[in-house]
Amino acid sequence: MVKQKIRMGMVGGGIGAFIGSVHRMAAALDGEIELVCGAFSSDPEKSRASAAQLCLPPERSYANFEEMIEREKKLPEDRRMHCVSIVTPNHVHFAPAKMALENGFHVICDKPLAFNMKEALALEKIVEESGLVFALTHNYTGYPMVKQARQMIRHGELGPLRKVIVEYPQGWLSTDVENRGHKQAAWRTDPARSGIAGAMGDIGTHAENLAEYITGLKITELCADISIFVPGRQLDDDGNVLLHFDTGAKGILHASQICAGEENNLNIRVYGEKGGLEWRQMEPNTLLAKWLDRPTQIYRTGIGPQYPEALAHFRIPGGHPEGYLEAFANIYRNFALTLRARLEGRIPDPLYADFPTVQDGVRGMHFVEKVIESGKSERKWVAM
């Protein structure tokens, strides 16, 4: 059998869109996926111009996602797209995902899963009923050292977990750049396009997802302090959350976009009875293991004994930096390998069937709603 690439259509991500180009680079990195069509903008002219820039034939450039899905479905099976990548602002996640799944197309979607909890739950039901593959791009779970940390905890190396501290400080919204022509800031601070949360929906969900992914624990209760520091801004730009987990472990989650001077300083520390782990996204190839009864260990991507789940997710010899794009690409590669196995009637390799799912997306939306509820409540502690 001649191996064929997974054929992908894209919704959003046209000329000038930051995250669309990131998704395309990630999808292309391992040669598993080919972009074959797209509806790249709500403006048909811009969509066509974007398709031309990406060297797609005019007949595979569509004015909107409805046209793309309807026309692709009519193409011969060996030409039509297999899956849809959705890289739009939050309020345009649900409709294309729903239509794609209902027409038999697999989906990979940027986070958060949807605009609100109602949409998230509806999408979860559609995914379950369709049996199709759905991935959510919580890309930080793609780092090899994140997977190493997850396996060390799974294998009991830290002992029972007690404390989780996860932080995501940024500084890019320290001033009202949304009022000065900054496209990304404009929609991310707009309740009509972003949803009920700002910083907590944009990056707080990454922190929540990373904490649950690495530890294997579930947040059961939280207490949030939510703030808007920039005058006139409509959505939160800073938040601090106390966490209770299902095993009795406790945690602290901090997400902010007004920490002037910070870039993308996502980091996590997990402490068990025997020791702790520390990982930082801005130095992603390093994982520190700190022990109660022996010196600190330094794990480096691809060097020395590591769990298979970590070794399966790096590409080049140790010491050659891998980062954001490679981690993002791991989500796309794992999605593609899982989808190809399904298309060929094989059971997907569990080593690569590791990517965020619609259920992770529902957890994220639930987290956002409960954080905002707690932030506005005098009672404070609310159940997840």
N, C-alpha and C positions, 0 to 999 in steps of 0.2 A: 504494500500500500504506500502510495506517495503521500508524504506528509504535506498538509495544506495549512496555511496560516488561518488563524481565527479572523474572520472579517468583521470589522467594527464600524458602526455609524456613530456620529457624535452630535449631541444636541448642545448648542452653546459653544463658547470657546473661539469666537471669531477674532478678527483683526483687533489687536489691542487688549485682548483678554489675557490676564496673567495665568490663571489656573488651567485654562484650556491647553496652552502650550506645554505646561508641566505634565498634564495627562497624556498628551501625544508623545512626548519624549519618553515617559515611563512605559507607555504601551509598546513603543518601538524598540526599546533597549535590548530585549532578548530575542528579537526576531520571531516571536510567537504570534504577533498580532499585526494586521494590516488595516489601516484606515481606508475605507472604500467609499464612504459617502458622509454627508452631514447636512444639518440645518443649523448653521453656525451663529445665526443672529435672528432676532425678531424682525429685523429689517431685511427683506428679501435681497435687496441690492448688496448689502454688506455681506450677507450669507454667500451670495454668488462670488463676490470678490474674494472672500476668505477661501472658498473652495478652489478658485483659480490659483491663489497664492500657494495652496497646498498641493497643487498639480493634480487635482481631481477632475475627472471629465465633467463637462457641464450637465450631462444628464443625471449625474449622481449628486448634484447640488440642489438642495430643496429649500423652498421658501419658509417652511415651518416643519415642526416635528410630525404633525399629523400627515402631511404630504409624504414625508420620508418613510414613515412606517407603512402607510397604505401602498405606496409604489414599490417599496422594497419587498413587501410580502408577495407581490405579483411576479417578481423576477424568478427565473429558474433557481432551483435549490442550490446549484453549484456556483451561483453568482451573488445571490442576496446576502445581506449582512447576517451574521450569527447573533450579534449582540449590539446593544446601544450603550454608549458612555454619555452620562448626563453631567454637564459641567457648568450649569447655569446658577444664578443666584437662588437662594433657598426657596423662594415662592414659586419657582418653576421646576422643582424636583418631582413633585407628585404626578402631575398630569402626563408627562412623557414616560415616566416609569410605569404607570398604570397601563397606558395604551400599549407600550412595548410588550409587557408581560402578557396582556390579554390577546396579543397577536402572535405569541409564540417566540418572542425575542428575549434572550437573556440580557441582564442589566448590570452595569457597574455605575455607581452613582457617587458623586461627591457628597461629603457630609455637610450639614446634618441630613438625616434621612428625608425630612419633609418640613413643611412650614409650621405644622402644629401636631399635637398628639393624635387628633382625630385622623389626619392623613397618614400618620405613621402606622397606626393600628390597621387602617384599611389596606395599606400597602403590604404589611406583614401577612394579612389574610390572603391577599392576591398571590404573593410569592408562594405561600404554603400550598394553595390550591393548584397553582400552575406546575409546581415541581421544577421550575427553572432555576438556573444559577443566578444568584444576586450577591454582589459584593459592594461594600461601602468603603470609601477610601479614607479610613483612619490610617494614614500612611505611616505613622510613627511606630506602629506594631510591626512594620516590615524590617526594622533594623536587626541585624544578626545578634547584637549584644542584648537587645530587648528579649529576643527569643531565648538566649542563654539564661538571662535572669529568670524568665518564666519557668524554664525547665529546672533550674536549681531549686526554685521554690516548690515546684511540683514533686521533686524527688526528696523533699524534706530536709535539704541541706541547712536551711535557716532555723529549723524547728518551727513550732507554732508561731504564727505571725501575731505581732502586737501593735505595730505602728506603721502607718503609711503617710508619707509627706510628698505631695506632688504639686509642682508649681509650673505656671506658664506665664511669665512676665514678658510683655512687649512694651515698646514706647511710641509706636508710630501714630497713635491717636492722642498724644499728649496735648495737641491743640486742635482747633476746629477745622482740620484739613478737608472735611467733607463739604465745607462751604466755599472751598477754594479750588474746585475743579478736580479733586482727587476721586476718580471713578470708583475704586475699590472701597474707599471710606464712605462714599455717598450711599451705596446700597447696603453696606454692612451696618450702618447706623440708622437705617430707615425701617421703622416697624412694618411698613407695607411690603417690604421685600425681604427683610431679615427674619421677622417674627418677633416674639415677645422678649427676646434677649439679644444683647450686643456681645460684649466680651465673653460672657458665660456660654452663649450659643456658638460663638465663633471658635474660641480656643479653650474655654472651660470644658467643652465636651471632649476635646482631645485629651485633656488631663484626666477626666473621668474614665475614658476608654482605656487609656494607658494603665491607670491604676488597677482596673478590674482585669485587664488582659494579663499583666505581669503577675499579679497576686493570685488570680483565680477566685478572688472573693467578690461578693456582691454588696453594694451599698444598700443598707436597709433603712437608714434614717439620716437626715441631714439638718443642719442649722446654718443659715446663710445670712451674711451681711453684704448687701449689694449697694453700690454707689454710682453716681454720675458726677464726675469731677469737672468736666468741660461744660461751661454754661451754655444752655440752649440745646444740648444733646438730648435725644429722646430715649436712648437705650443705655443700659449699664456699660461703663467702661472699666469697672474694677469690681472684684468680688472675692470674698473670703468665706470658706465653707468648712464647718466641722462635719466629720463623717463618722458614722457607725457602720461596721461591716457585719455580715451574717455570722461570723465565727466569734464575735466579741472584740475583734481588733478595732482600733480607732484610727482616725486619720485627719489630715488637714489638706484642703485643696485651695490654692490661691491662683487666680487668673486675672490678669490686668493688661490693659492696652495703654495705660498712662504712666508706666514706669519709664520715665525719660532716660534714654541711653541704652535701654535693653533692646535686644534684637529679637531672637526667637529662643529664649532661654528656658525651654521646656526641660524639666529635670524631675527625677523621682528618687526617693530614698525609702527603702522597705526594711523594717527591723523585726527579726524573730527572736526567739529565746537564745539561739546559738550565735547569731551574727546578723549583719545587715548588708544590703546591696545599694549601690549608688550609680546612677546613669544620667548622663547629660546629653541632650540632643545636639548641642554645639560642639561636643567632643564625642561623637557617637560610636567611635571604634573602641572606646574604653569602658569597661565595667569594673567597678571596685567592689570587692567582697571584703568586708571588715568583720573580724572574728573576735569572739570573747576571749579565746585562749591561745591565739596564734597571730602572727603578723598579717597585715592587710595583703590580699592578693590582687594583682592587676590582670584582668583578662583583656586580650586584644583580639579584634576580629581576625579569624583565620589562623591564629597562632596558638599552638599547644592543644592539649586535650580539651574538647568542648562537646556539648551535646549535639547529636545529629541535626536537630532542628535549627541550631545556630550555623553549623557548617554548610547546610544546604542553602543558605541565603546570602553568601558573599560570592564574588566573581573573580577577584584578582588577588595576587599574593599579599600576605600581611605586610603592613607598612605603606601600602598604596591606599590613599584615603578613599573611602566610599562614604556617601552621605545621603542627602535628602532625595535626590533623583533615584538612586539605587534602591532605597527603602520603598519609595513610591512604586518603582518598577517591580518589586517583589510582590506587591498586591496584584498588579496586572498579570505578572507571569503565573502566579498561583491560580488566579482566576482562569487564565487561558488553559493551563494544564488540566485543571479540573473540568473545564468545559469540553476540551478535546476528548478526555477520557469518556465523558458522558456521550458525546457524539459518536464515539467509536464503540460504545457498548461495554466499556471497561469500568472497573471500580477505580475511582481516583486514588492516587497515592496519598495517604494521610499526611505524609511529610510536606506535601505541597497544597493540600486542601486546607490551608491555614490562611484565612483572610477574614476581615470583619464582615458580618452578615447582616441581614435585615433585622435580626433579633438584637444585635449590637446597636443598630440604629434606633430601635424602639427604646432601648435602655438610655441612650443619649438624649432622646426627646423627653423621656420621663424625667431624667435628671434636670434638664433645662426648666421644665415646668415646675418641678418641686423647688428648685433653687429660687425661682422668681416668686413662687408662692411664699416660701419661707422669708425671703427678703422683704416682702410687704406685710408679713404677719407679726403681730405682737407676741404670739405664742412661740414662734421661732422653730422649734423642732417639728419636722414633718416626716411622715413615713414615705419611703420609696415604694 
